Amino acid sequence: MQNKITASVHKKEVSEKLAKIKVTPYVVSCFGFRINLGDGKSTGFALVYDSMDFLKKFKPKHRLTLVSHP
């Protein structure tokens, strides 16, 4: 993802962009973002789960506590 305006990409912004493709933003898990200073690019990982049940079953517990879900 390229970000020329801000210093970094927000995880919420990435999950919303992925949600436009297929699913709701609540079943998208973004983590591990790195910023390449100077060229305006960021890299990271995003996992898209089939449903909230699968997210709660397979997502690590320490990552479940970091985000709020409905």
Residue frames relative to the residue before (quaternion, step in Angstrom):
aa qw qx qy qz dx dy dz
M 1.0000 0.0000 0.0000 0.0000 0.00 0.00 0.00
Q 0.2590 -0.7670 0.5675 0.1503 3.55 -0.91 0.87
N 0.0289 -0.7933 0.6077 -0.0241 3.53 -0.99 0.88
K 0.1080 -0.8298 0.5471 0.0205 3.55 -0.15 1.28
I 0.6860 0.5096 -0.2873 0.4327 3.60 1.08 -0.66
T 0.7970 0.2614 -0.1318 0.5283 3.59 0.75 -1.00
A 0.6149 -0.5647 0.4078 0.3698 3.53 -1.27 0.34
S 0.8060 0.0417 -0.0061 0.5904 3.59 1.05 -0.67
V 0.4958 -0.6278 0.5112 0.3143 3.53 -1.33 0.26
H 0.3602 -0.7207 0.5488 0.2227 3.55 -0.95 0.88
K 0.5420 -0.6390 0.4422 0.3200 3.56 -0.99 0.86
K 0.6148 0.5503 -0.3439 0.4483 3.57 1.08 -0.71
E 0.6406 0.5273 -0.3160 0.4602 3.58 1.02 -0.79
V 0.6519 0.5067 -0.3077 0.4729 3.58 0.99 -0.82
S 0.6775 0.4844 -0.3049 0.4620 3.59 0.88 -0.87
E 0.6316 0.5163 -0.3402 0.4678 3.61 1.06 -0.62
K 0.6484 0.5043 -0.3237 0.4695 3.61 0.99 -0.75
L 0.6589 0.4815 -0.3083 0.4888 3.59 1.01 -0.75
A 0.6273 0.5490 -0.3362 0.4383 3.57 1.07 -0.69
K 0.5968 0.5643 -0.3657 0.4379 3.60 1.09 -0.57
I 0.6297 0.5451 -0.3309 0.4436 3.56 1.13 -0.61
K 0.8663 0.0087 0.0697 0.4945 3.57 0.68 -1.04
V 0.8633 0.1240 0.0304 0.4883 3.57 0.58 -1.14
T 0.6403 -0.4820 0.4136 0.4319 3.54 -1.35 -0.10
P 0.5908 -0.6119 0.3819 0.3616 3.61 -1.07 0.58
Y 0.5827 0.6159 -0.3739 0.3759 3.61 1.17 -0.36
V 0.7146 0.4166 -0.2641 0.4960 3.62 1.15 -0.41
V 0.5624 0.5525 -0.3954 0.4712 3.59 1.26 0.40
S 0.1111 -0.7929 0.5984 0.0304 3.56 -0.81 1.03
C 0.0755 -0.8054 0.5879 -0.0045 3.60 -0.56 1.21
F 0.1649 0.7831 -0.5849 0.1321 3.57 -0.95 0.86
G 0.7916 0.3801 -0.2405 0.4136 3.55 -1.35 0.17
F 0.2950 0.7808 -0.5094 0.2095 3.60 0.99 0.68
R 0.0981 -0.7626 0.6389 0.0267 3.53 -1.08 0.91
I 0.2714 -0.7592 0.5749 0.1389 3.54 -1.05 0.83
N 0.2126 -0.7405 0.6234 0.1338 3.56 -0.94 0.93
L 0.2698 -0.7917 0.5280 0.1471 3.54 -0.23 1.26
G 0.7489 0.3954 -0.2958 0.4418 3.53 -0.99 0.87
D 0.7978 0.2606 -0.1661 0.5178 3.60 0.92 -0.71
G 0.4773 -0.7263 0.4077 0.2803 3.61 1.24 0.06
K 0.5759 0.5701 -0.3946 0.4331 3.60 1.11 0.52
S 0.1325 -0.7632 0.6283 0.0720 3.52 -1.17 0.71
T 0.1404 -0.7715 0.6138 0.0916 3.55 -1.13 0.66
G 0.1578 0.7804 -0.5925 0.1225 3.53 -1.15 0.64
F 0.4779 -0.6489 0.5169 0.2887 3.52 -1.37 -0.07
A 0.0182 -0.7707 0.6366 0.0211 3.54 -1.19 0.62
L 0.1426 -0.7691 0.6198 0.0633 3.55 -0.91 0.99
V 0.1555 -0.7749 0.6085 0.0713 3.57 -0.89 0.98
Y 0.1990 -0.7950 0.5679 0.0761 3.56 -0.63 1.18
D 0.5973 -0.5966 0.4071 0.3487 3.57 -1.19 0.56
S 0.7943 -0.0705 0.0835 0.5975 3.58 0.98 -0.81
M 0.6806 -0.4686 0.3619 0.4316 3.56 -1.31 0.12
D 0.6023 0.5636 -0.3586 0.4370 3.60 1.09 -0.63
F 0.6701 0.4742 -0.2933 0.4899 3.59 0.95 -0.86
L 0.6143 0.5488 -0.3458 0.4493 3.58 1.02 -0.74
K 0.6976 0.4645 -0.2718 0.4729 3.58 0.86 -0.95
K 0.6633 0.5169 -0.3037 0.4478 3.58 1.11 -0.66
F 0.8169 0.3085 -0.1255 0.4709 3.60 0.83 -0.98
K 0.6008 0.5595 -0.3778 0.4281 3.62 1.11 -0.43
P 0.5233 -0.6466 0.4449 0.3319 3.62 -0.90 0.85
K 0.6052 -0.6105 0.3840 0.3370 3.56 -1.05 0.82
H 0.6558 0.5181 -0.3332 0.4365 3.60 0.98 -0.74
R 0.6640 0.4647 -0.3151 0.4938 3.61 1.15 -0.43
L 0.5834 0.5759 -0.3771 0.4311 3.60 1.14 -0.47
T 0.6784 0.4982 -0.3009 0.4484 3.59 1.01 -0.70
L 0.6215 0.5802 -0.3420 0.4002 3.61 1.17 -0.42
V 0.7725 0.2954 -0.1621 0.5383 3.60 1.09 -0.59
S 0.3411 -0.7179 0.5647 0.2221 3.54 -1.19 0.52
H 0.1171 -0.7804 0.6136 0.0271 3.54 -0.94 0.97
P 0.5693 -0.6111 0.4153 0.3605 3.59 -1.12 0.53
